[in-house]
Amino acid sequence: MERNFGEELDALKQQMNELQSALKQLLPQLPPCAGGDPKPTVGHVEKMIGMHPDSHVSAIMEQLQDSCGENGNTGRITYMGVFASGGRQSNWIRHDLNTDTLLPLIENRTAEKVLACVGSNDRLNMLLAILRKPRTVAELVSDCGYSSTGQVYHHLKPLLTADLVTEDKKHRGSYIIQPHRVQGLIMLLAGIADLVDGTYTQGRLD
């Protein structure tokens, strides 16, 4: 039987068209890197596109990645927030901070000193109480479960010395977190939360 090459070619073309249609439907469902195209890079930074559902937030992330890659830094970060409690409020914005300026805080032992200052459960509970609202020594005794004012002063003294806590000038006898320290305490807690849960991180983690 003589082969009909024309019909075979037509059938092959039809199969190729069907295969292309199937691939077009499949590829959009694959992860960004599965289509074969490498992710864009800026310097040593591999860009992660569309990390956040809000396009404005994703645009800030892309700007940070560009800045990091162009300047050859270990990283660039932006953070902002608001904390309002006990009749007091603190707002902060810090943009495009070079992480190369943060890493030396470990080398020069600043991080060790700060963490040692706040690193006891008693001091952390005291900071939490004062963060929520101004407190007198008597209130700290009752609210934090101390048996005497001497215990409160024992833990309050290093917080005052470190300039984390100060007496409220408007209400003598009450203690508050230094307004310019609220941001640091909240961001410290945010950092601890990220150490516990890495849900919001993407990248080469292997």
TIRO-2110 file (N, C-alpha, C; in Angstrom, 1 decimal):
// TIRO-2110
0.9, -1.2, 0.0, N, 1, A
0.0, 0.0, 0.0, CA, 1, A
0.9, 1.2, 0.0, C, 1, A
0.6, 2.2, -0.9, N, 2, A
1.4, 3.4, -1.1, CA, 2, A
1.1, 4.4, 0.0, C, 2, A
2.1, 5.0, 0.7, N, 3, A
1.9, 6.0, 1.8, CA, 3, A
1.4, 7.3, 1.2, C, 3, A
0.5, 8.0, 1.9, N, 4, A
0.0, 9.3, 1.4, CA, 4, A
0.7, 10.3, 2.4, C, 4, A
1.9, 10.8, 1.9, N, 5, A
2.7, 11.7, 2.7, CA, 5, A
1.9, 13.0, 3.0, C, 5, A
1.1, 13.4, 2.1, N, 6, A
0.3, 14.7, 2.3, CA, 6, A
-0.6, 14.6, 3.4, C, 6, A
-1.3, 13.4, 3.5, N, 7, A
-2.3, 13.2, 4.6, CA, 7, A
-1.5, 13.1, 5.9, C, 7, A
-0.4, 12.4, 5.9, N, 8, A
0.4, 12.3, 7.1, CA, 8, A
0.9, 13.6, 7.7, C, 8, A
1.4, 14.5, 6.7, N, 9, A
1.8, 15.8, 7.1, CA, 9, A
0.7, 16.6, 7.7, C, 9, A
-0.5, 16.5, 7.1, N, 10, A
-1.7, 17.2, 7.6, CA, 10, A
-2.0, 16.8, 9.0, C, 10, A
-2.0, 15.5, 9.2, N, 11, A
-2.3, 14.9, 10.5, CA, 11, A
-1.3, 15.4, 11.6, C, 11, A
0.0, 15.4, 11.1, N, 12, A
1.1, 15.8, 12.0, CA, 12, A
0.9, 17.3, 12.4, C, 12, A
0.5, 18.2, 11.4, N, 13, A
0.3, 19.6, 11.7, CA, 13, A
-0.9, 19.7, 12.7, C, 13, A
-1.9, 18.9, 12.5, N, 14, A
-3.1, 19.0, 13.4, CA, 14, A
-2.7, 18.6, 14.8, C, 14, A
-1.8, 17.6, 15.0, N, 15, A
-1.4, 17.2, 16.3, CA, 15, A
-0.5, 18.3, 16.9, C, 15, A
0.3, 18.9, 16.1, N, 16, A
1.2, 20.0, 16.6, CA, 16, A
0.3, 21.2, 17.1, C, 16, A
-0.7, 21.5, 16.3, N, 17, A
-1.6, 22.6, 16.7, CA, 17, A
-2.3, 22.3, 18.0, C, 17, A
-2.8, 21.0, 18.2, N, 18, A
-3.4, 20.6, 19.4, CA, 18, A
-2.5, 20.7, 20.6, C, 18, A
-1.2, 20.3, 20.4, N, 19, A
-0.2, 20.3, 21.4, CA, 19, A
0.1, 21.8, 21.8, C, 19, A
0.2, 22.7, 20.9, N, 20, A
0.4, 24.1, 21.2, CA, 20, A
-0.7, 24.7, 22.0, C, 20, A
-2.0, 24.3, 21.6, N, 21, A
-3.1, 24.8, 22.3, CA, 21, A
-3.1, 24.3, 23.8, C, 21, A
-2.7, 23.1, 23.9, N, 22, A
-2.7, 22.5, 25.3, CA, 22, A
-1.6, 23.2, 26.1, C, 22, A
-0.5, 23.5, 25.5, N, 23, A
0.6, 24.2, 26.2, CA, 23, A
0.2, 25.6, 26.6, C, 23, A
-0.5, 26.3, 25.8, N, 24, A
-0.9, 27.7, 26.1, CA, 24, A
-1.9, 27.7, 27.3, C, 24, A
-2.7, 26.6, 27.4, N, 25, A
-3.6, 26.6, 28.6, CA, 25, A
-2.8, 26.2, 29.8, C, 25, A
-1.8, 25.4, 29.7, N, 26, A
-1.1, 24.9, 30.8, CA, 26, A
-0.1, 25.9, 31.4, C, 26, A
0.7, 26.6, 30.6, N, 27, A
1.8, 27.4, 31.0, CA, 27, A
1.3, 28.5, 31.9, C, 27, A
0.2, 29.2, 31.7, N, 28, A
-0.2, 30.3, 32.7, CA, 28, A
-0.5, 29.8, 34.1, C, 28, A
-0.7, 28.5, 34.2, N, 29, A
-1.0, 27.9, 35.5, CA, 29, A
0.3, 27.5, 36.3, C, 29, A
1.4, 27.5, 35.6, N, 30, A
2.7, 27.1, 36.2, CA, 30, A
3.3, 28.3, 37.0, C, 30, A
4.2, 27.9, 38.0, N, 31, A
4.9, 29.0, 38.7, CA, 31, A
5.7, 29.8, 37.7, C, 31, A
6.1, 31.1, 38.0, N, 32, A
6.8, 32.0, 37.1, CA, 32, A
8.0, 31.4, 36.5, C, 32, A
8.8, 30.6, 37.3, N, 33, A
10.0, 30.1, 36.8, CA, 33, A
9.8, 28.8, 35.9, C, 33, A
8.6, 28.2, 35.9, N, 34, A
8.4, 26.9, 35.3, CA, 34, A
8.3, 27.0, 33.8, C, 34, A
8.1, 28.2, 33.2, N, 35, A
8.0, 28.4, 31.8, CA, 35, A
9.3, 28.4, 31.1, C, 35, A
10.4, 28.4, 31.8, N, 36, A
11.7, 28.3, 31.2, CA, 36, A
12.4, 29.7, 31.2, C, 36, A
11.7, 30.8, 31.4, N, 37, A
12.3, 32.1, 31.3, CA, 37, A
13.0, 32.4, 32.7, C, 37, A
14.3, 32.7, 32.7, N, 38, A
14.9, 33.1, 34.0, CA, 38, A
14.3, 34.4, 34.6, C, 38, A
14.3, 34.4, 35.9, N, 39, A
13.8, 35.6, 36.5, CA, 39, A
14.8, 36.8, 36.3, C, 39, A
14.3, 38.0, 36.2, N, 40, A
15.2, 39.2, 35.9, CA, 40, A
16.1, 39.4, 37.1, C, 40, A
17.3, 39.8, 36.8, N, 41, A
18.2, 40.1, 37.9, CA, 41, A
18.7, 41.5, 37.7, C, 41, A
19.1, 42.1, 38.9, N, 42, A
19.8, 43.4, 39.0, CA, 42, A
21.0, 43.2, 39.8, C, 42, A
22.2, 43.3, 39.2, N, 43, A
23.4, 43.0, 39.9, CA, 43, A
23.3, 41.5, 40.4, C, 43, A
23.5, 41.4, 41.7, N, 44, A
23.5, 40.0, 42.3, CA, 44, A
22.1, 39.6, 42.8, C, 44, A
21.1, 40.5, 42.6, N, 45, A
19.8, 40.3, 43.1, CA, 45, A
18.8, 39.7, 42.1, C, 45, A
18.2, 38.6, 42.4, N, 46, A
17.2, 38.0, 41.5, CA, 46, A
15.8, 38.6, 42.0, C, 46, A
15.2, 39.2, 41.1, N, 47, A
14.0, 40.0, 41.4, CA, 47, A
12.8, 39.0, 41.6, C, 47, A
12.0, 39.3, 42.6, N, 48, A
10.8, 38.6, 42.9, CA, 48, A
9.6, 39.5, 42.5, C, 48, A
8.9, 39.2, 41.5, N, 49, A
7.9, 40.1, 41.0, CA, 49, A
6.5, 39.8, 41.6, C, 49, A
5.7, 40.8, 41.9, N, 50, A
4.3, 40.6, 42.3, CA, 50, A
4.2, 39.8, 43.6, C, 50, A
5.1, 40.1, 44.6, N, 51, A
5.0, 39.4, 45.9, CA, 51, A
3.8, 39.7, 46.7, C, 51, A
3.2, 40.9, 46.5, N, 52, A
2.1, 41.3, 47.3, CA, 52, A
0.9, 41.6, 46.4, C, 52, A
-0.3, 41.3, 46.9, N, 53, A
-1.5, 41.6, 46.1, CA, 53, A
-1.7, 43.0, 45.8, C, 53, A
-1.2, 43.9, 46.6, N, 54, A
-1.3, 45.3, 46.4, CA, 54, A
-0.2, 45.8, 45.5, C, 54, A
-0.5, 46.3, 44.3, N, 55, A
0.5, 46.6, 43.4, CA, 55, A
1.5, 47.7, 43.9, C, 55, A
1.0, 48.6, 44.7, N, 56, A
1.8, 49.7, 45.3, CA, 56, A
2.9, 49.1, 46.2, C, 56, A
2.5, 48.1, 47.0, N, 57, A
3.5, 47.4, 47.9, CA, 57, A
4.5, 46.6, 47.1, C, 57, A
4.0, 45.9, 46.0, N, 58, A
4.9, 45.2, 45.2, CA, 58, A
5.9, 46.1, 44.5, C, 58, A
5.4, 47.3, 44.1, N, 59, A
6.3, 48.3, 43.4, CA, 59, A
7.4, 48.8, 44.4, C, 59, A
7.1, 48.9, 45.7, N, 60, A
8.2, 49.3, 46.6, CA, 60, A
9.2, 48.2, 46.8, C, 60, A
8.7, 46.9, 46.8, N, 61, A
9.6, 45.8, 46.9, CA, 61, A
10.5, 45.7, 45.6, C, 61, A
10.0, 46.0, 44.5, N, 62, A
10.8, 46.0, 43.3, CA, 62, A
11.9, 47.1, 43.3, C, 62, A
11.5, 48.3, 43.8, N, 63, A
12.4, 49.4, 44.0, CA, 63, A
13.5, 49.0, 44.9, C, 63, A
13.2, 48.3, 46.0, N, 64, A
14.2, 47.9, 47.0, CA, 64, A
15.2, 46.9, 46.3, C, 64, A
14.6, 46.0, 45.5, N, 65, A
15.5, 45.0, 44.9, CA, 65, A
16.4, 45.7, 43.9, C, 65, A
15.9, 46.7, 43.1, N, 66, A
16.7, 47.4, 42.2, CA, 66, A
17.8, 48.2, 43.0, C, 66, A
17.5, 48.8, 44.1, N, 67, A
18.5, 49.6, 44.8, CA, 67, A
19.5, 48.7, 45.4, C, 67, A
19.1, 47.5, 45.9, N, 68, A
20.1, 46.6, 46.5, CA, 68, A
21.1, 46.1, 45.4, C, 68, A
20.5, 45.7, 44.3, N, 69, A
21.4, 45.1, 43.2, CA, 69, A
22.3, 46.2, 42.6, C, 69, A
21.7, 47.4, 42.4, N, 70, A
22.5, 48.5, 41.8, CA, 70, A
23.7, 48.9, 42.7, C, 70, A
23.5, 48.9, 44.0, N, 71, A
24.5, 49.4, 44.9, CA, 71, A
25.3, 48.3, 45.5, C, 71, A
25.0, 47.0, 45.2, N, 72, A
25.8, 45.9, 45.7, CA, 72, A
25.7, 45.7, 47.2, C, 72, A
24.6, 46.0, 47.8, N, 73, A
24.4, 45.8, 49.2, CA, 73, A
23.9, 44.4, 49.6, C, 73, A
24.1, 44.1, 50.9, N, 74, A
23.5, 42.8, 51.3, CA, 74, A
22.0, 42.9, 51.3, C, 74, A
21.4, 44.1, 51.5, N, 75, A
20.0, 44.2, 51.5, CA, 75, A
19.5, 45.7, 51.6, C, 75, A
18.3, 45.9, 51.3, N, 76, A
17.6, 47.2, 51.5, CA, 76, A
16.2, 46.9, 52.1, C, 76, A
15.8, 47.7, 53.1, N, 77, A
14.5, 47.4, 53.7, CA, 77, A
13.7, 48.7, 53.9, C, 77, A
12.4, 48.6, 53.8, N, 78, A
11.5, 49.7, 54.1, CA, 78, A
10.5, 49.2, 55.1, C, 78, A
10.2, 50.0, 56.1, N, 79, A
9.2, 49.7, 57.1, CA, 79, A
8.5, 50.9, 57.6, C, 79, A
7.2, 50.7, 57.9, N, 80, A
6.4, 51.9, 58.4, CA, 80, A
5.3, 51.3, 59.3, C, 80, A
4.7, 52.1, 60.1, N, 81, A
3.7, 51.6, 61.0, CA, 81, A
3.1, 52.7, 61.8, C, 81, A
2.0, 52.3, 62.6, N, 82, A
1.4, 53.2, 63.5, CA, 82, A
1.0, 52.4, 64.7, C, 82, A
1.2, 52.9, 65.9, N, 83, A
0.8, 52.2, 67.2, CA, 83, A
0.1, 53.2, 68.0, C, 83, A
-1.1, 53.0, 68.4, N, 84, A
-1.9, 53.9, 69.2, CA, 84, A
-2.5, 53.1, 70.4, C, 84, A
-2.1, 53.5, 71.6, N, 85, A
-2.7, 52.8, 72.8, CA, 85, A
-2.5, 53.7, 74.0, C, 85, A
-3.5, 53.6, 74.9, N, 86, A
-3.4, 54.3, 76.1, CA, 86, A
-3.4, 55.8, 75.9, C, 86, A
-4.0, 56.3, 74.9, N, 87, A
-4.0, 57.8, 74.6, CA, 87, A
-2.8, 58.3, 74.0, C, 87, A
-1.9, 57.5, 73.6, N, 88, A
-0.6, 57.9, 72.9, CA, 88, A
-0.5, 57.3, 71.6, C, 88, A
0.2, 57.9, 70.6, N, 89, A
0.3, 57.4, 69.3, CA, 89, A
1.7, 57.6, 68.8, C, 89, A
2.2, 56.7, 68.0, N, 90, A
3.5, 56.8, 67.4, CA, 90, A
3.4, 56.3, 65.9, C, 90, A
3.9, 57.1, 65.0, N, 91, A
3.9, 56.8, 63.6, CA, 91, A
5.3, 56.8, 63.1, C, 91, A
5.7, 55.9, 62.2, N, 92, A
7.1, 55.9, 61.7, CA, 92, A
7.1, 55.4, 60.2, C, 92, A
8.1, 56.0, 59.5, N, 93, A
8.4, 55.5, 58.1, CA, 93, A
9.9, 55.6, 58.0, C, 93, A
10.5, 54.4, 57.5, N, 94, A
11.9, 54.4, 57.2, CA, 94, A
12.0, 53.7, 55.9, C, 94, A
12.6, 54.3, 54.9, N, 95, A
12.6, 53.8, 53.5, CA, 95, A
14.0, 53.6, 53.0, C, 95, A
14.1, 52.4, 52.3, N, 96, A
15.4, 52.1, 51.6, CA, 96, A
16.6, 52.2, 52.5, C, 96, A
16.5, 51.5, 53.7, N, 97, A
17.6, 51.4, 54.6, CA, 97, A
18.6, 50.3, 54.2, C, 97, A
19.8, 50.7, 54.1, N, 98, A
20.9, 49.7, 53.8, CA, 98, A
21.2, 48.8, 54.9, C, 98, A
21.0, 47.5, 54.7, N, 99, A
21.2, 46.6, 55.8, CA, 99, A
22.7, 46.4, 56.2, C, 99, A
23.6, 46.9, 55.3, N, 100, A
25.0, 46.9, 55.6, CA, 100, A
25.3, 47.8, 56.8, C, 100, A
24.4, 48.7, 57.1, N, 101, A
24.6, 49.6, 58.3, CA, 101, A
24.0, 48.9, 59.6, C, 101, A
23.2, 47.8, 59.4, N, 102, A
22.6, 47.1, 60.5, CA, 102, A
23.5, 46.0, 61.1, C, 102, A
24.1, 45.3, 60.1, N, 103, A
24.9, 44.1, 60.5, CA, 103, A
26.0, 44.4, 61.5, C, 103, A
26.7, 45.6, 61.5, N, 104, A
27.7, 45.9, 62.5, CA, 104, A
27.2, 46.0, 63.9, C, 104, A
25.9, 46.1, 64.1, N, 105, A
25.3, 46.2, 65.4, CA, 105, A
25.6, 44.9, 66.2, C, 105, A
25.8, 43.8, 65.5, N, 106, A
26.2, 42.6, 66.1, CA, 106, A
27.7, 42.6, 66.5, C, 106, A
28.5, 43.0, 65.5, N, 107, A
29.9, 43.0, 65.7, CA, 107, A
30.4, 44.0, 66.8, C, 107, A
29.7, 45.1, 66.9, N, 108, A
30.1, 46.1, 67.9, CA, 108, A
29.4, 45.8, 69.3, C, 108, A
28.6, 44.8, 69.3, N, 109, A
27.9, 44.3, 70.5, CA, 109, A
26.8, 45.2, 71.0, C, 109, A
26.4, 46.1, 70.1, N, 110, A
25.2, 46.9, 70.5, CA, 110, A
23.9, 46.1, 70.6, C, 110, A
23.8, 45.1, 69.6, N, 111, A
22.6, 44.2, 69.7, CA, 111, A
22.6, 43.4, 71.0, C, 111, A
23.7, 42.9, 71.4, N, 112, A
23.8, 42.1, 72.6, CA, 112, A
23.4, 43.0, 73.8, C, 112, A
23.9, 44.2, 73.9, N, 113, A
23.5, 45.1, 75.0, CA, 113, A
22.0, 45.4, 75.1, C, 113, A
21.5, 45.7, 73.9, N, 114, A
20.0, 46.0, 73.9, CA, 114, A
19.2, 44.8, 74.3, C, 114, A
19.5, 43.6, 73.7, N, 115, A
18.8, 42.4, 74.0, CA, 115, A
18.9, 42.0, 75.4, C, 115, A
20.1, 42.2, 76.0, N, 116, A
20.3, 41.9, 77.4, CA, 116, A
19.5, 42.8, 78.3, C, 116, A
19.3, 44.1, 77.9, N, 117, A
18.6, 45.0, 78.7, CA, 117, A
17.1, 44.6, 78.8, C, 117, A
16.5, 44.2, 77.7, N, 118, A
15.1, 43.9, 77.6, CA, 118, A
14.8, 42.4, 77.7, C, 118, A
15.9, 41.6, 77.8, N, 119, A
15.8, 40.1, 77.6, CA, 119, A
15.3, 39.3, 78.8, C, 119, A
14.8, 39.9, 79.9, N, 120, A
14.2, 39.2, 81.0, CA, 120, A
12.7, 39.2, 80.9, C, 120, A
12.1, 38.2, 81.4, N, 121, A
10.6, 38.2, 81.3, CA, 121, A
10.0, 39.3, 82.1, C, 121, A
10.6, 39.6, 83.3, N, 122, A
10.1, 40.7, 84.1, CA, 122, A
10.1, 42.0, 83.4, C, 122, A
11.2, 42.3, 82.7, N, 123, A
11.3, 43.6, 82.0, CA, 123, A
10.4, 43.7, 80.8, C, 123, A
10.3, 42.5, 80.1, N, 124, A
9.4, 42.5, 78.9, CA, 124, A
8.0, 42.7, 79.4, C, 124, A
7.6, 42.1, 80.4, N, 125, A
6.2, 42.3, 80.9, CA, 125, A
6.0, 43.7, 81.4, C, 125, A
7.0, 44.3, 82.0, N, 126, A
6.9, 45.7, 82.4, CA, 126, A
6.8, 46.6, 81.2, C, 126, A
7.6, 46.4, 80.2, N, 127, A
7.6, 47.2, 78.9, CA, 127, A
6.2, 47.0, 78.3, C, 127, A
5.7, 45.8, 78.3, N, 128, A
4.4, 45.6, 77.6, CA, 128, A
3.3, 46.4, 78.4, C, 128, A
3.3, 46.3, 79.7, N, 129, A
2.3, 47.1, 80.5, CA, 129, A
2.4, 48.6, 80.2, C, 129, A
3.6, 49.1, 80.2, N, 130, A
3.8, 50.5, 80.0, CA, 130, A
3.5, 50.9, 78.5, C, 130, A
3.7, 50.0, 77.6, N, 131, A
3.5, 50.2, 76.2, CA, 131, A
2.0, 50.4, 75.9, C, 131, A
1.2, 49.6, 76.7, N, 132, A
-0.3, 49.6, 76.5, CA, 132, A
-0.9, 50.9, 77.0, C, 132, A
-0.3, 51.4, 78.2, N, 133, A
-0.8, 52.7, 78.7, CA, 133, A
0.2, 53.1, 79.8, C, 133, A
0.3, 54.4, 80.1, N, 134, A
1.2, 54.9, 81.2, CA, 134, A
0.8, 54.2, 82.5, C, 134, A
1.8, 53.9, 83.3, N, 135, A
1.6, 53.2, 84.6, CA, 135, A
2.4, 53.8, 85.7, C, 135, A
1.8, 53.9, 86.9, N, 136, A
2.5, 54.3, 88.1, CA, 136, A
3.2, 53.0, 88.6, C, 136, A
4.1, 53.3, 89.6, N, 137, A
4.8, 52.1, 90.2, CA, 137, A
3.8, 51.2, 90.9, C, 137, A
2.8, 51.9, 91.6, N, 138, A
1.8, 51.1, 92.3, CA, 138, A
1.0, 50.2, 91.3, C, 138, A
0.7, 50.8, 90.1, N, 139, A
0.0, 50.0, 89.1, CA, 139, A
0.8, 48.9, 88.5, C, 139, A
2.1, 49.1, 88.4, N, 140, A
3.0, 48.1, 87.9, CA, 140, A
3.1, 46.9, 88.9, C, 140, A
3.1, 47.3, 90.2, N, 141, A
3.1, 46.2, 91.3, CA, 141, A
1.9, 45.3, 91.1, C, 141, A
0.7, 45.9, 91.0, N, 142, A
-0.5, 45.1, 90.9, CA, 142, A
-0.7, 44.4, 89.5, C, 142, A
-0.4, 45.2, 88.4, N, 143, A
-0.7, 44.7, 87.1, CA, 143, A
0.4, 43.6, 86.6, C, 143, A
1.6, 43.7, 87.1, N, 144, A
2.6, 42.8, 86.7, CA, 144, A
2.9, 41.7, 87.7, C, 144, A
2.1, 41.7, 88.8, N, 145, A
2.2, 40.6, 89.8, CA, 145, A
3.4, 40.7, 90.7, C, 145, A
3.9, 41.9, 91.0, N, 146, A
5.0, 42.0, 92.0, CA, 146, A
4.4, 42.1, 93.4, C, 146, A
5.3, 41.9, 94.4, N, 147, A
4.8, 41.9, 95.8, CA, 147, A
5.3, 43.2, 96.5, C, 147, A
6.1, 44.0, 95.8, N, 148, A
6.6, 45.3, 96.4, CA, 148, A
7.1, 46.3, 95.4, C, 148, A
7.1, 47.5, 95.8, N, 149, A
7.6, 48.6, 94.9, CA, 149, A
9.1, 48.4, 94.6, C, 149, A
9.8, 47.8, 95.6, N, 150, A
11.2, 47.5, 95.4, CA, 150, A
11.5, 46.6, 94.2, C, 150, A
10.7, 45.6, 94.0, N, 151, A
10.8, 44.8, 92.8, CA, 151, A
10.6, 45.5, 91.5, C, 151, A
9.7, 46.4, 91.5, N, 152, A
9.4, 47.2, 90.3, CA, 152, A
10.6, 48.1, 90.0, C, 152, A
11.1, 48.8, 91.0, N, 153, A
12.2, 49.7, 90.8, CA, 153, A
13.5, 48.9, 90.4, C, 153, A
13.6, 47.7, 90.8, N, 154, A
14.8, 46.9, 90.5, CA, 154, A
14.8, 46.6, 88.9, C, 154, A
13.6, 46.4, 88.4, N, 155, A
13.6, 46.1, 86.9, CA, 155, A
13.3, 47.4, 86.1, C, 155, A
12.8, 48.4, 86.8, N, 156, A
12.5, 49.7, 86.1, CA, 156, A
13.8, 50.5, 85.9, C, 156, A
14.8, 50.4, 86.8, N, 157, A
16.0, 51.2, 86.8, CA, 157, A
16.8, 51.0, 85.5, C, 157, A
17.1, 49.7, 85.0, N, 158, A
17.8, 49.5, 83.8, CA, 158, A
17.1, 50.0, 82.6, C, 158, A
15.7, 50.0, 82.6, N, 159, A
14.9, 50.5, 81.5, CA, 159, A
15.0, 52.0, 81.4, C, 159, A
15.1, 52.7, 82.6, N, 160, A
15.2, 54.1, 82.6, CA, 160, A
16.6, 54.5, 82.2, C, 160, A
17.6, 53.7, 82.6, N, 161, A
19.0, 54.0, 82.2, CA, 161, A
19.2, 53.9, 80.7, C, 161, A
18.6, 52.9, 80.1, N, 162, A
18.7, 52.6, 78.7, CA, 162, A
17.8, 53.6, 77.9, C, 162, A
17.1, 54.5, 78.6, N, 163, A
16.3, 55.5, 77.9, CA, 163, A
15.1, 54.8, 77.1, C, 163, A
14.7, 53.7, 77.6, N, 164, A
13.5, 53.0, 77.0, CA, 164, A
12.2, 53.5, 77.6, C, 164, A
12.4, 53.9, 78.9, N, 165, A
11.2, 54.3, 79.7, CA, 165, A
11.6, 55.6, 80.3, C, 165, A
10.6, 56.5, 80.5, N, 166, A
10.8, 57.8, 81.2, CA, 166, A
9.6, 58.2, 82.0, C, 166, A
9.7, 59.1, 82.9, N, 167, A
8.5, 59.6, 83.6, CA, 167, A
7.7, 60.5, 82.7, C, 167, A
6.4, 60.4, 82.8, N, 168, A
5.5, 61.2, 82.0, CA, 168, A
5.5, 62.6, 82.5, C, 168, A
5.9, 63.6, 81.7, N, 169, A
6.0, 65.0, 82.2, CA, 169, A
4.6, 65.6, 82.5, C, 169, A
3.6, 65.0, 81.8, N, 170, A
2.3, 65.6, 82.0, CA, 170, A
1.6, 65.0, 83.2, C, 170, A
2.0, 63.8, 83.6, N, 171, A
1.4, 63.1, 84.7, CA, 171, A
2.5, 62.5, 85.6, C, 171, A
3.0, 63.3, 86.5, N, 172, A
4.1, 63.0, 87.4, CA, 172, A
3.8, 61.7, 88.1, C, 172, A
4.7, 60.8, 88.2, N, 173, A
4.5, 59.5, 88.9, CA, 173, A
4.2, 58.4, 87.9, C, 173, A
3.8, 58.7, 86.7, N, 174, A
3.5, 57.7, 85.7, CA, 174, A
4.7, 57.5, 84.8, C, 174, A
4.8, 56.3, 84.3, N, 175, A
5.9, 56.0, 83.4, CA, 175, A
5.4, 55.6, 82.0, C, 175, A
6.2, 56.1, 81.0, N, 176, A
5.8, 55.8, 79.6, CA, 176, A
7.0, 55.3, 78.8, C, 176, A
6.7, 54.7, 77.7, N, 177, A
7.8, 54.3, 76.8, CA, 177, A
8.3, 55.6, 76.1, C, 177, A
9.6, 55.8, 76.0, N, 178, A
10.1, 57.0, 75.3, CA, 178, A
9.4, 57.0, 73.9, C, 178, A
8.8, 58.1, 73.5, N, 179, A
8.1, 58.2, 72.2, CA, 179, A
9.0, 57.7, 71.0, C, 179, A
10.3, 58.0, 71.0, N, 180, A
11.2, 57.6, 69.9, CA, 180, A
11.6, 56.2, 70.1, C, 180, A
11.2, 55.5, 71.1, N, 181, A
11.6, 54.1, 71.3, CA, 181, A
10.4, 53.1, 70.9, C, 181, A
9.2, 53.6, 70.8, N, 182, A
8.0, 52.8, 70.5, CA, 182, A
8.2, 52.0, 69.2, C, 182, A
8.7, 52.7, 68.2, N, 183, A
8.9, 52.1, 66.9, CA, 183, A
9.9, 50.9, 67.1, C, 183, A
11.0, 51.1, 67.8, N, 184, A
11.9, 50.0, 67.9, CA, 184, A
11.4, 48.8, 68.6, C, 184, A
10.6, 49.0, 69.7, N, 185, A
10.0, 47.9, 70.4, CA, 185, A
9.0, 47.1, 69.5, C, 185, A
8.2, 47.8, 68.8, N, 186, A
7.2, 47.2, 67.9, CA, 186, A
7.9, 46.4, 66.8, C, 186, A
8.9, 47.0, 66.2, N, 187, A
9.7, 46.4, 65.1, CA, 187, A
10.5, 45.2, 65.6, C, 187, A
10.9, 45.2, 66.9, N, 188, A
11.6, 44.1, 67.5, CA, 188, A
10.7, 42.9, 67.6, C, 188, A
9.4, 43.2, 68.0, N, 189, A
8.4, 42.1, 68.1, CA, 189, A
8.1, 41.6, 66.7, C, 189, A
8.0, 42.5, 65.7, N, 190, A
7.8, 42.1, 64.3, CA, 190, A
8.9, 41.2, 63.8, C, 190, A
10.1, 41.5, 64.2, N, 191, A
11.2, 40.7, 63.8, CA, 191, A
11.2, 39.3, 64.5, C, 191, A
10.8, 39.3, 65.7, N, 192, A
10.6, 38.0, 66.4, CA, 192, A
9.6, 37.2, 65.8, C, 192, A
8.4, 37.8, 65.4, N, 193, A
7.4, 37.1, 64.7, CA, 193, A
7.9, 36.5, 63.4, C, 193, A
8.7, 37.2, 62.7, N, 194, A
9.2, 36.7, 61.4, CA, 194, A
10.2, 35.5, 61.7, C, 194, A
10.9, 35.6, 62.8, N, 195, A
11.8, 34.5, 63.1, CA, 195, A
11.1, 33.2, 63.4, C, 195, A
9.9, 33.4, 64.0, N, 196, A
9.0, 32.2, 64.3, CA, 196, A
8.3, 31.7, 63.1, C, 196, A
7.8, 32.6, 62.2, N, 197, A
7.0, 32.3, 61.1, CA, 197, A
7.6, 32.9, 59.8, C, 197, A
8.1, 32.1, 58.9, N, 198, A
8.7, 32.7, 57.7, CA, 198, A
7.7, 32.7, 56.5, C, 198, A
6.4, 32.8, 56.8, N, 199, A
5.4, 32.8, 55.7, CA, 199, A
5.6, 33.8, 54.7, C, 199, A
6.1, 35.0, 55.1, N, 200, A
6.1, 36.1, 54.2, CA, 200, A
7.4, 36.3, 53.4, C, 200, A
8.2, 35.3, 53.4, N, 201, A
9.5, 35.3, 52.8, CA, 201, A
9.6, 34.5, 51.5, C, 201, A
10.2, 35.1, 50.5, N, 202, A
10.4, 34.3, 49.3, CA, 202, A
11.9, 34.5, 48.9, C, 202, A
12.4, 33.5, 48.1, N, 203, A
13.7, 33.6, 47.6, CA, 203, A
14.4, 32.3, 47.6, C, 203, A
15.7, 32.3, 47.4, N, 204, A
16.5, 31.1, 47.4, CA, 204, A
16.8, 30.7, 48.8, C, 204, A
16.0, 29.8, 49.3, N, 205, A
16.0, 29.5, 50.8, CA, 205, A
16.8, 28.2, 51.0, C, 205, A
17.3, 27.5, 49.9, N, 206, A
18.0, 26.3, 50.1, CA, 206, A
19.4, 26.5, 50.3, C, 206, A
END
